[in-house]
Amino acid sequence: MTETVASRIAQALSSYTGPKTQTEIALACGFNNPNMLSMVKSGKTKLPPKRIPALCRELGIRPEEMLLLAMNEEHRDPEANPLWIAFGGRMPSVHELSELRSAKPS
């Protein structure tokens, strides 16, 4: 079974041992409606890309991992996926995105 944004968030929430409730996590991530995290977790709504960094910080998920999942769900046709295009006709790995993120401009 292919991992999805919803399944990855559900897994992260089930293993979360931090002090915040799911409602507090949702509010810390900038969701106006604290129920939005439940809706994303259940697959009823998509995770807005602008919420990926904060949610990943809160849940201890690598943002590169979540970005790849979200982009693959948003762009079912790989050739329409901006990451596919940017990487010359292939999808990058989590490791490659991580390296890009930590690269220093020259």
All heavy atoms as an XYZ file, in Angstrom:
812
protein
N       0.839     -1.188      0.000
C       0.000      0.000      0.000
C       0.882      1.249      0.000
O       1.837      1.349      0.749
C      -0.892     -0.019      1.241
C      -1.810      1.154      1.329
S      -2.871      0.991      2.777
C      -3.007      2.682      3.206
N       0.542      2.204     -0.835
C       1.285      3.451     -0.929
C       0.916      4.353      0.241
O      -0.251      4.513      0.571
C       0.954      4.170     -2.250
O       1.249      3.286     -3.328
C       1.745      5.425     -2.401
N       1.940      4.931      0.838
C       1.695      5.851      1.943
C       1.086      7.138      1.413
O       1.424      7.599      0.328
C       3.005      6.138      2.679
C       2.804      6.928      3.942
C       4.061      7.042      4.776
O       5.142      7.232      4.201
O       3.946      6.952      5.992
N       0.189      7.710      2.185
C      -0.466      8.962      1.825
C      -0.192      9.998      2.902
O       0.282      9.667      3.994
C      -1.986      8.773      1.703
O      -2.494      8.400      2.995
C      -2.348      7.711      0.675
N      -0.503     11.235      2.586
C      -0.392     12.303      3.583
C      -1.250     11.946      4.793
O      -0.801     12.027      5.942
C      -0.813     13.669      2.987
C      -0.949     14.718      4.073
C       0.182     14.114      1.931
N      -2.484     11.517      4.544
C      -3.403     11.181      5.638
C      -2.851     10.058      6.511
O      -2.864     10.160      7.739
C      -4.766     10.798      5.077
N      -2.344      8.995      5.880
C      -1.839      7.868      6.673
C      -0.576      8.251      7.439
O      -0.371      7.818      8.572
C      -1.581      6.643      5.789
O      -0.506      6.862      4.888
N       0.266      9.096      6.838
C       1.505      9.511      7.524
C       1.180     10.400      8.719
O       1.788     10.277      9.789
C       2.419     10.248      6.541
C       3.747     10.642      7.132
C       4.564      9.404      7.507
N       5.799      9.765      8.146
C       6.012      9.727      9.476
N       5.063      9.317     10.292
N       7.172     10.080      9.980
N       0.218     11.282      8.580
C      -0.182     12.140      9.697
C      -0.856     11.311     10.779
O      -0.581     11.489     11.965
C      -1.086     13.290      9.211
C      -0.253     14.263      8.370
C      -1.739     14.015     10.384
C      -1.053     15.327      7.680
N      -1.715     10.390     10.381
C      -2.377      9.520     11.361
C      -1.346      8.721     12.143
O      -1.440      8.602     13.377
C      -3.351      8.586     10.661
N      -0.337      8.198     11.452
C       0.722      7.427     12.131
C       1.502      8.319     13.086
O       1.781      7.938     14.224
C       1.643      6.794     11.078
C       2.747      5.917     11.636
C       4.006      6.694     11.988
O       4.373      7.669     11.336
N       4.653      6.289     13.057
N       1.848      9.523     12.628
C       2.615     10.439     13.482
C       1.814     10.850     14.712
O       2.362     10.943     15.814
C       3.043     11.670     12.677
N       0.528     11.095     14.534
C      -0.307     11.473     15.685
C      -0.467     10.314     16.664
O      -0.473     10.519     17.878
C      -1.678     11.959     15.210
C      -1.701     13.363     14.624
C      -3.025     13.638     13.927
C      -1.443     14.411     15.707
N      -0.567      9.096     16.143
C      -0.740      7.951     17.047
C       0.521      7.671     17.851
O       0.441      7.147     18.964
C      -1.173      6.704     16.279
O      -0.122      6.215     15.490
N       1.685      8.049     17.323
C       2.926      7.824     18.069
C       3.416      9.085     18.791
O       4.441      9.051     19.463
C       4.014      7.294     17.139
O       4.314      8.233     16.132
N       2.675     10.178     18.661
C       3.045     11.445     19.296
C       2.980     11.310     20.813
O       1.994     10.835     21.375
C       2.097     12.557     18.823
C       2.338     13.902     19.460
C       3.410     14.681     19.067
C       1.495     14.386     20.446
C       3.632     15.924     19.643
C       1.703     15.625     21.027
C       2.783     16.393     20.620
O       3.004     17.613     21.188
N       4.046     11.714     21.480
C       4.091     11.648     22.942
C       4.319     13.015     23.575
O       4.600     13.111     24.762
C       5.210     10.689     23.409
O       6.466     11.153     22.882
C       4.943      9.271     22.945
N       4.191     14.045     22.772
C       4.407     15.399     23.275
C       3.265     15.876     24.162
O       2.266     15.172     24.347
N       3.416     17.075     24.677
C       2.450     17.594     25.639
C       1.170     18.179     25.028
O       0.213     18.435     25.751
C       3.239     18.693     26.349
C       4.179     19.203     25.290
C       4.553     17.974     24.491
N       1.153     18.389     23.716
C       0.015     19.075     23.103
C      -1.089     18.104     22.699
O      -0.824     16.976     22.309
C       0.463     19.851     21.869
C       1.396     21.002     22.184
C       1.780     21.743     20.929
C       2.732     22.888     21.258
N       3.174     23.579     20.037
N      -2.308     18.607     22.757
C      -3.443     17.849     22.229
C      -3.474     18.037     20.711
O      -2.796     18.923     20.171
C      -4.776     18.356     22.812
O      -4.986     19.712     22.343
C      -4.783     18.320     24.330
N      -4.281     17.264     20.043
C      -4.410     17.403     18.598
C      -4.942     18.788     18.244
O      -4.495     19.400     17.273
C      -5.332     16.311     18.045
C      -5.368     16.261     16.543
C      -6.063     15.031     16.014
O      -5.793     13.917     16.439
N      -6.978     15.226     15.087
N      -5.842     19.312     19.044
C      -6.366     20.662     18.827
C      -5.257     21.693     18.964
O      -5.142     22.612     18.149
C      -7.507     20.963     19.821
O      -8.575     20.042     19.568
C      -8.005     22.386     19.691
N      -4.420     21.547     19.974
C      -3.300     22.477     20.175
C      -2.294     22.390     19.034
O      -1.741     23.405     18.605
C      -2.624     22.210     21.516
C      -3.488     22.579     22.704
C      -2.927     22.093     24.034
O      -2.252     21.044     24.069
O      -3.191     22.777     25.042
N      -2.058     21.188     18.544
C      -1.152     21.018     17.403
C      -1.731     21.732     16.187
O      -1.024     22.466     15.492
C      -0.920     19.526     17.100
C      -0.117     18.872     18.223
C      -0.205     19.345     15.757
C      -0.048     17.356     18.145
N      -3.017     21.538     15.932
C      -3.668     22.185     14.786
C      -3.554     23.705     14.879
O      -3.219     24.376     13.895
C      -5.130     21.760     14.696
N      -3.806     24.251     16.049
C      -3.722     25.705     16.222
C      -2.283     26.193     16.075
O      -2.035     27.237     15.478
C      -4.319     26.106     17.569
C      -5.828     25.887     17.691
C      -6.298     26.159     19.110
C      -6.591     26.738     16.684
N      -1.313     25.416     16.589
C       0.101     25.787     16.472
C       0.558     25.773     15.013
O       1.496     26.484     14.646
C       0.968     24.843     17.297
N      -0.103     24.988     14.188
C       0.241     24.901     12.761
C      -0.457     25.959     11.923
O      -0.252     26.034     10.716
C      -0.113     23.511     12.229
S       0.895     22.219     12.955
N      -1.305     26.756     12.557
C      -1.972     27.840     11.847
C      -3.329     27.502     11.269
O      -3.884     28.287     10.497
N      -3.870     26.336     11.611
C      -5.223     26.023     11.147
C      -6.210     26.865     11.932
O      -6.155     26.900     13.165
C      -5.543     24.533     11.361
C      -4.793     23.604     10.451
C      -3.801     22.776     10.941
C      -5.089     23.553      9.099
C      -3.119     21.912     10.109
C      -4.407     22.688      8.253
C      -3.416     21.866      8.764
N      -7.104     27.560     11.245
C      -8.123     28.371     11.918
C      -9.148     27.487     12.608
O      -9.667     27.834     13.656
C      -8.824     29.303     10.928
C      -7.890     30.354     10.386
O      -6.970     30.785     11.067
N      -8.109     30.769      9.154
N      -9.445     26.363     11.987
C     -10.392     25.408     12.534
C      -9.597     24.232     13.092
O      -8.948     23.517     12.334
C     -11.331     24.947     11.411
C     -12.306     23.879     11.838
O     -12.245     23.365     12.953
N     -13.197     23.526     10.937
N      -9.616     24.001     14.405
C      -8.827     22.920     14.972
C      -9.228     21.541     14.460
O      -8.468     20.594     14.553
C      -9.054     23.034     16.481
C     -10.175     23.963     16.668
C     -10.346     24.756     15.413
N     -10.413     21.439     13.870
C     -10.877     20.179     13.312
C     -10.205     19.864     11.968
O     -10.293     18.740     11.474
C     -12.396     20.222     13.152
C     -12.997     18.853     13.001
O     -12.517     17.894     13.587
N     -14.041     18.765     12.207
N      -9.521     20.842     11.395
C      -8.869     20.638     10.093
C      -7.848     19.510     10.139
O      -7.730     18.740      9.192
C      -8.182     21.921      9.626
C      -9.102     22.919      8.981
S      -9.786     22.349      7.410
C      -8.329     22.329      6.394
N      -7.128     19.374     11.228
C      -6.134     18.312     11.330
C      -6.811     16.945     11.283
O      -6.328     16.028     10.619
C      -5.300     18.468     12.600
C      -4.068     17.585     12.710
C      -3.183     17.679     11.483
C      -3.286     17.953     13.953
N      -7.944     16.817     11.936
C      -8.715     15.568     11.860
C      -9.187     15.305     10.435
O      -9.181     14.158      9.972
C      -9.929     15.625     12.787
O      -9.532     15.615     14.120
N      -9.582     16.361      9.749
C     -10.058     16.211      8.381
C      -8.924     15.803      7.437
O      -9.111     14.976      6.545
C     -10.739     17.498      7.921
C     -12.033     17.766      8.670
S     -12.721     19.415      8.413
C     -12.978     19.444      6.662
N      -7.723     16.358      7.656
C      -6.560     15.968      6.851
C      -6.186     14.528      7.177
O      -5.939     13.718      6.277
C      -5.367     16.927      7.103
C      -4.105     16.402      6.451
C      -5.682     18.331      6.598
N      -6.171     14.191      8.453
C      -5.804     12.843      8.901
C      -6.742     11.788      8.325
O      -6.310     10.690      7.979
C      -5.818     12.799     10.428
C      -5.489     11.460     11.022
C      -5.443     11.506     12.531
C      -6.834     11.537     13.110
N      -6.858     11.366     14.563
N      -8.002     12.117      8.194
C      -8.976     11.159      7.674
C      -9.032     11.161      6.148
O      -9.712     10.331      5.553
C     -10.367     11.466      8.235
O     -10.854     12.681      7.701
N      -8.331     12.101      5.509
C      -8.332     12.178      4.052
C      -9.500     12.962      3.484
O      -9.701     12.990      2.271
N     -10.273     13.622      4.355
C     -11.432     14.386      3.884
C     -11.040     15.706      3.237
O     -11.814     16.280      2.480
C     -12.404     14.639      5.033
C     -13.082     13.372      5.496
C     -14.042     13.640      6.618
C     -14.678     12.325      7.048
N     -15.510     12.480      8.216
N      -9.858     16.204      3.570
C      -9.365     17.432      2.963
C      -7.858     17.303      2.776
O      -7.205     16.509      3.440
C      -9.737     18.672      3.810
O      -9.485     19.850      3.056
C      -8.951     18.734      5.104
N      -7.321     18.089      1.845
C      -5.889     18.053      1.565
C      -5.129     18.939      2.551
O      -5.655     19.942      3.034
C      -5.611     18.532      0.144
C      -6.117     17.591     -0.906
C      -5.792     18.110     -2.287
C      -6.333     17.160     -3.330
N      -5.977     17.595     -4.664
N      -3.895     18.572      2.792
C      -3.009     19.379      3.627
C      -2.528     20.571      2.808
O      -1.890     20.392      1.771
C      -1.814     18.538      4.084
C      -0.735     19.262      4.885
C      -1.302     19.792      6.210
C       0.438     18.327      5.145
N      -2.835     21.784      3.242
C      -2.330     22.953      2.514
C      -0.802     22.982      2.578
O      -0.226     22.833      3.667
C      -2.926     24.147      3.270
C      -4.083     23.586      4.039
C      -3.702     22.174      4.359
N      -0.121     23.144      1.451
C       1.348     23.137      1.450
C       1.972     24.110      2.441
O       2.998     23.808      3.041
C       1.707     23.515      0.004
C       0.530     23.059     -0.784
C      -0.667     23.277      0.103
N       1.321     25.254      2.663
C       1.912     26.233      3.585
C       1.897     25.750      5.037
O       2.590     26.305      5.881
C       1.226     27.592      3.461
C      -0.199     27.636      3.945
C      -0.778     29.019      3.724
C      -2.199     29.132      4.236
N      -2.719     30.486      4.030
N       1.142     24.701      5.331
C       1.088     24.146      6.692
C       2.106     23.021      6.912
O       2.301     22.567      8.036
C      -0.311     23.619      7.006
C      -1.401     24.660      6.900
C      -1.331     25.675      8.025
N      -2.362     26.680      7.821
C      -2.121     27.984      7.828
N      -0.925     28.439      8.048
N      -3.104     28.831      7.627
N       2.744     22.561      5.836
C       3.679     21.440      5.949
C       4.818     21.717      6.931
O       5.074     20.889      7.818
C       4.211     21.015      4.564
C       3.080     20.354      3.762
C       5.409     20.072      4.680
C       3.439     20.022      2.319
N       5.540     22.835      6.840
C       6.668     23.031      7.759
C       6.261     23.004      9.239
O       6.900     22.312     10.046
C       7.226     24.407      7.360
C       6.804     24.586      5.937
C       5.455     23.922      5.849
N       5.214     23.718      9.585
C       4.799     23.767     10.994
C       4.306     22.409     11.476
O       4.642     21.977     12.591
C       3.709     24.825     11.195
N       3.526     21.723     10.669
C       3.009     20.416     11.071
C       4.153     19.419     11.250
O       4.169     18.648     12.209
C       2.001     19.899     10.047
C       1.335     18.574     10.398
C       0.576     18.673     11.716
C       0.402     18.142      9.277
N       5.104     19.455     10.353
C       6.248     18.551     10.457
C       7.069     18.838     11.712
O       7.521     17.911     12.384
C       7.109     18.642      9.202
S       6.310     17.881      7.770
N       7.236     20.109     12.037
C       7.945     20.466     13.285
C       7.206     19.910     14.497
O       7.803     19.347     15.403
C       8.067     21.983     13.416
C       9.320     22.566     12.851
C       9.524     24.022     13.265
N       8.373     24.889     13.019
C       8.077     25.451     11.849
N       8.836     25.233     10.796
N       7.031     26.226     11.718
N       5.904     20.088     14.506
C       5.095     19.647     15.644
C       5.112     18.130     15.820
O       5.116     17.638     16.935
C       3.646     20.122     15.503
C       3.453     21.609     15.637
C       3.704     22.125     17.042
O       3.422     21.411     18.025
O       4.187     23.269     17.158
N       5.108     17.398     14.699
C       4.967     15.947     14.763
C       6.274     15.188     14.560
O       6.295     13.958     14.615
C       3.936     15.472     13.733
C       2.516     15.975     13.946
C       1.606     15.474     12.836
C       1.992     15.546     15.317
N       7.353     15.908     14.311
C       8.638     15.240     14.124
C       8.742     14.482     12.809
O       9.386     13.438     12.737
N       8.113     15.016     11.780
C       8.170     14.416     10.446
C       9.133     15.244      9.603
O       9.155     16.471      9.701
C       6.776     14.437      9.768
C       5.755     13.666     10.590
C       6.850     13.887      8.349
C       4.322     13.823     10.086
N       9.908     14.574      8.768
C      10.784     15.313      7.855
C       9.916     16.053      6.833
O       9.088     15.443      6.161
C      11.731     14.360      7.144
C      12.736     13.732      8.097
C      13.575     12.712      7.411
N      14.479     13.349      6.466
C      15.350     12.687      5.718
N      15.419     11.376      5.782
N      16.135     13.330      4.877
N      10.063     17.370      6.698
C       9.242     18.122      5.760
C       9.412     17.650      4.316
O       8.468     17.686      3.534
C       9.678     19.573      5.926
C      10.818     19.575      6.852
C      10.958     18.228      7.455
N      10.604     17.173      3.985
C      10.843     16.676      2.627
C       9.954     15.466      2.338
O       9.420     15.317      1.237
C      12.319     16.289      2.447
C      13.293     17.416      2.681
C      13.701     17.618      4.140
O      13.243     16.867      5.022
O      14.480     18.544      4.391
N       9.805     14.613      3.329
C       8.950     13.434      3.190
C       7.496     13.842      2.940
O       6.831     13.328      2.032
C       9.055     12.596      4.467
C       8.142     11.425      4.549
C       8.150     10.752      5.916
O       8.975     11.109      6.781
O       7.302      9.874      6.109
N       7.025     14.780      3.745
C       5.634     15.223      3.609
C       5.424     15.968      2.290
O       4.389     15.809      1.642
C       5.250     16.109      4.792
C       3.784     16.420      4.860
S       2.696     14.977      4.990
C       3.169     14.321      6.566
N       6.408     16.754      1.861
C       6.297     17.466      0.587
C       6.172     16.473     -0.565
O       5.323     16.645     -1.446
C       7.504     18.376      0.359
C       7.522     19.104     -0.984
C       6.345     20.058     -1.122
C       8.838     19.844     -1.170
N       6.988     15.431     -0.566
C       6.900     14.432     -1.636
C       5.538     13.750     -1.652
O       4.932     13.580     -2.714
C       8.001     13.383     -1.484
C       9.383     13.795     -1.968
C      10.407     12.716     -1.629
C       9.385     14.067     -3.454
N       5.040     13.379     -0.485
C       3.717     12.754     -0.410
C       2.640     13.701     -0.944
O       1.790     13.310     -1.748
C       3.388     12.347      1.027
C       4.147     11.164      1.600
C       3.833     11.005      3.093
C       3.823      9.887      0.854
N       2.681     14.947     -0.472
C       1.666     15.928     -0.876
C       1.728     16.221     -2.379
O       0.693     16.297     -3.045
C       1.831     17.220     -0.073
N       2.918     16.364     -2.917
C       3.064     16.661     -4.343
C       2.614     15.481     -5.202
O       2.014     15.675     -6.250
C       4.512     17.039     -4.666
C       4.944     18.347     -4.028
S       4.004     19.773     -4.589
C       4.770     20.051     -6.163
N       2.894     14.262     -4.750
C       2.454     13.082     -5.500
C       0.937     12.955     -5.490
O       0.343     12.516     -6.475
C       3.104     11.818     -4.950
C       4.537     11.679     -5.396
O       4.925     12.147     -6.454
N       5.344     11.041     -4.570
N       0.307     13.328     -4.382
C      -1.152     13.290     -4.317
C      -1.778     14.392     -5.156
O      -2.798     14.189     -5.803
C      -1.634     13.395     -2.869
C      -1.392     12.141     -2.082
C      -1.863     12.235     -0.652
O      -2.608     13.173     -0.290
O      -1.467     11.361      0.131
N      -1.172     15.547     -5.145
C      -1.708     16.689     -5.888
C      -1.554     16.505     -7.400
O      -2.400     16.926     -8.173
C      -0.997     17.974     -5.444
C      -1.489     19.227     -6.100
C      -2.899     19.625     -5.700
O      -3.347     19.258     -4.598
O      -3.563     20.300     -6.503
N      -0.464     15.885     -7.793
C      -0.148     15.727     -9.217
C      -0.029     14.239     -9.533
O       1.055     13.673     -9.525
C       1.156     16.446     -9.565
C       1.142     17.887     -9.209
N       0.503     18.839     -9.979
C       1.649     18.553     -8.147
C       0.638     20.023     -9.418
N       1.316     19.881     -8.308
N      -1.165     13.615     -9.807
C      -1.181     12.173    -10.095
C      -0.348     11.834    -11.331
O       0.247     10.781    -11.404
C      -2.616     11.679    -10.280
C      -3.453     11.774     -9.036
C      -3.036     10.735     -8.055
N      -3.888     10.811     -6.879
C      -3.677     10.107     -5.812
N      -2.669      9.284     -5.757
N      -4.469     10.220     -4.772
N      -0.323     12.738    -12.299
C       0.508     12.550    -13.486
C       1.904     13.070    -13.153
O       2.082     14.276    -12.954
C      -0.088     13.332    -14.663
C       0.771     13.289    -15.910
O       1.772     12.536    -15.946
O       0.441     14.019    -16.869
N       2.891     12.192    -13.069
C       4.235     12.647    -12.679
C       4.761     13.782    -13.541
O       5.440     14.674    -13.036
C       5.104     11.395    -12.853
C       4.178     10.261    -12.857
C       2.857     10.765    -13.351
N       4.442     13.771    -14.825
C       4.972     14.807    -15.710
C       4.383     16.182    -15.435
O       4.914     17.189    -15.902
C       4.762     14.401    -17.162
C       5.600     13.191    -17.535
C       5.404     12.738    -18.959
O       4.703     13.423    -19.735
O       5.971     11.692    -19.305
N       3.315     16.258    -14.658
C       2.720     17.537    -14.269
C       3.218     17.983    -12.895
O       2.897     19.077    -12.448
C       1.203     17.427    -14.253
N       3.997     17.145    -12.242
C       4.489     17.438    -10.903
C       5.677     18.393    -11.008
O       6.665     18.091    -11.680
C       4.906     16.130    -10.222
C       5.208     16.292     -8.758
O       5.836     17.252     -8.350
N       4.783     15.336     -7.971
N       5.613     19.551    -10.352
C       6.735     20.500    -10.424
C       8.069     19.899     -9.983
O       9.118     20.272    -10.512
C       6.300     21.632     -9.487
C       4.818     21.559     -9.472
C       4.482     20.101     -9.590
N       8.047     18.968     -9.042
C       9.306     18.344     -8.626
C       9.878     17.480     -9.749
O      11.089     17.458     -9.971
C       9.102     17.507     -7.364
C       8.804     18.295     -6.093
C       8.495     17.355     -4.940
C       9.968     19.213     -5.742
N       9.020     16.775    -10.436
C       9.433     15.956    -11.586
C      10.099     16.845    -12.635
O      11.159     16.529    -13.165
C       8.203     15.262    -12.162
C       8.411     14.486    -13.431
C       8.424     14.979    -14.703
C       8.627     13.087    -13.562
N       8.611     13.976    -15.612
C       8.746     12.800    -14.939
C       8.721     12.039    -12.653
C       8.959     11.515    -15.410
C       8.920     10.765    -13.140
C       9.046     10.513    -14.498
N       9.460     17.961    -12.896
C       9.973     18.889    -13.899
C      11.317     19.465    -13.440
O      12.288     19.481    -14.205
C       8.950     20.014    -14.166
C       7.680     19.404    -14.791
C       9.537     21.107    -15.049
C       6.470     20.327    -14.763
N      11.379     19.904    -12.194
C      12.600     20.520    -11.667
C      13.778     19.556    -11.634
O      14.928     19.977    -11.760
C      12.346     21.069    -10.264
N      13.497     18.258    -11.486
C      14.564     17.266    -11.414
C      14.773     16.538    -12.741
O      15.269     15.421    -12.778
C      14.311     16.283    -10.264
C      14.748     16.830     -8.935
C      13.948     17.733     -8.253
C      15.963     16.477     -8.382
C      14.349     18.266     -7.037
C      16.380     17.002     -7.178
C      15.579     17.900     -6.501
N      14.396     17.188    -13.830
C      14.707     16.681    -15.156
C      14.018     15.389    -15.540
O      14.619     14.532    -16.183
N      12.761     15.235    -15.147
C      12.004     14.058    -15.559
C      12.081     12.891    -14.603
O      11.909     11.739    -14.992
N      12.335     13.167    -13.350
C      12.312     12.119    -12.321
C      11.951     12.765    -10.989
O      12.140     13.964    -10.794
C      13.641     11.405    -12.204
C      14.762     12.291    -11.686
C      16.066     11.534    -11.501
N      17.092     12.393    -10.928
C      17.202     12.689     -9.640
N      16.369     12.180     -8.761
N      18.150     13.504     -9.202
N      11.425     11.953    -10.097
C      11.097     12.458     -8.767
C      12.329     12.373     -7.877
O      13.042     11.369     -7.892
C       9.951     11.646     -8.146
C       8.603     11.950     -8.775
S       8.109     13.684     -8.663
C       7.764     13.831     -6.923
N      12.587     13.418     -7.107
C      13.727     13.383     -6.193
C      13.423     12.489     -4.995
O      12.266     12.194     -4.694
C      13.856     14.847     -5.760
C      12.458     15.373     -5.846
C      11.848     14.672     -7.029
N      14.465     12.100     -4.319
C      14.309     11.340     -3.076
C      14.200     12.311     -1.909
O      14.523     13.505     -2.035
C      15.512     10.421     -2.871
O      16.677     11.196     -2.623
N      13.781     11.800     -0.781
C      13.742     12.605      0.441
C      15.145     13.130      0.738
O      15.324     14.291      1.109
C      13.191     11.774      1.629
C      13.374     12.498      2.941
C      11.729     11.438      1.405
N      16.125     12.282      0.536
C      17.523     12.669      0.790
C      17.944     13.835     -0.112
O      18.576     14.788      0.352
C      18.443     11.459      0.584
C      19.884     11.769      0.778
N      20.435     11.971      2.031
C      20.893     11.935     -0.103
C      21.718     12.248      1.900
N      22.019     12.221      0.612
N      17.585     13.775     -1.391
C      17.943     14.864     -2.310
C      17.280     16.178     -1.907
O      17.918     17.235     -1.948
C      17.544     14.508     -3.742
C      18.413     13.444     -4.366
C      17.902     13.006     -5.710
O      16.699     12.681     -5.823
O      18.709     12.978     -6.657
N      16.013     16.116     -1.505
C      15.344     17.344     -1.068
C      15.974     17.874      0.215
O      16.099     19.082      0.389
C      13.851     17.083     -0.860
C      13.027     16.869     -2.130
C      11.577     16.602     -1.781
C      13.136     18.056     -3.072
N      16.362     16.977      1.085
C      17.023     17.385      2.324
C      18.346     18.076      2.042
O      18.679     19.088      2.656
C      17.239     16.163      3.212
O      17.790     16.542      4.432
N      19.102     17.536      1.094
C      20.376     18.159      0.707
C      20.146     19.549      0.127
O      20.889     20.474      0.423
C      21.109     17.292     -0.306
C      21.766     16.078      0.286
C      22.505     15.238     -0.742
O      22.323     15.472     -1.974
O      23.242     14.351     -0.323
N      19.114     19.698     -0.695
C      18.803     21.009     -1.264
C      18.456     22.012     -0.171
O      18.870     23.149     -0.207
C      17.618     20.906     -2.211
C      17.900     20.536     -3.643
C      16.591     20.442     -4.409
C      18.816     21.535     -4.311
N      17.672     21.532      0.779
C      17.222     22.409      1.853
C      18.382     22.908      2.698
O      18.388     24.033      3.186
C      16.223     21.642      2.713
C      15.486     22.487      3.680
C      14.324     21.691      4.242
N      14.056     22.216      5.528
C      13.947     21.507      6.636
N      14.070     20.218      6.603
N      13.701     22.086      7.772
N      19.397     22.059      2.870
C      20.519     22.446      3.731
C      21.674     23.068      2.949
O      22.640     23.505      3.551
C      21.014     21.221      4.504
O      21.492     20.233      3.615
N      21.553     23.115      1.614
C      22.628     23.696      0.799
C      22.757     25.190      1.045
O      21.752     25.891      1.211
C      22.373     23.424     -0.678
N      23.957     25.638      1.082
C      24.240     27.064      1.252
C      24.369     27.701     -0.126
O      25.017     27.156     -1.007
C      25.554     27.261      2.020
C      25.599     26.554      3.354
C      24.789     27.308      4.380
C      24.966     26.693      5.747
N      23.767     26.164      6.314
N      23.743     28.865     -0.322
C      23.891     29.544     -1.610
C      25.352     29.920     -1.865
O      26.082     30.273     -0.944
C      23.042     30.798     -1.469
C      22.295     30.673     -0.198
C      22.930     29.591      0.608
N      25.750     29.826     -3.117
C      27.146     30.178     -3.431
C      27.270     31.553     -4.022
O      26.395     32.215     -4.354
C      27.755     29.162     -4.379
O      26.897     28.856     -5.444
